[in-house]
Amino acid sequence: MKTASRNHTAGRLGAVVAAAFAAASGTRAASPMTDAEAVALAARHCVMCHSEMPTHEAFDKPPKGIRLETVEQLRRYAKEIIAQVVVERAMPLGNQTDMTDEERERLGAWAEGRK
């Protein structure tokens, strides 16, 4: 009985230490990205080129015909998003919109679940 209680206490202590370490190191487990967050992220980093009417001065139509304005469009191009944004890091073009590593990772995890 005492051993079970000691193991339970040790388990709780381990969880507390892990949480404290994560807080001290600035790391935390990010919650999964929602569809709405994915669309908002695309609006910040992708649609200036990948929209029906691009606002980026280099494009008068979306490159390769890829539009990323809706969740359905993002789902359709999930594999390409993973390749271009997460793996190759080629998009956003020249990282002109300053996409962060965390944004890339979260969008990649979201897209991985939709391909």
Secondary structure, 3 states (H helix, E strand, C coil): CHHHHHHHHHHHHHHHHHHHHHHHHCCCCCCCCCHHHHHHHHHHHCCCCCCCCCCCCCCCCCHHHCCCCCHHHHHHCHHHHHHHHHHCCCCCHHHCCCCCHHHHHHHHHHHHCCC
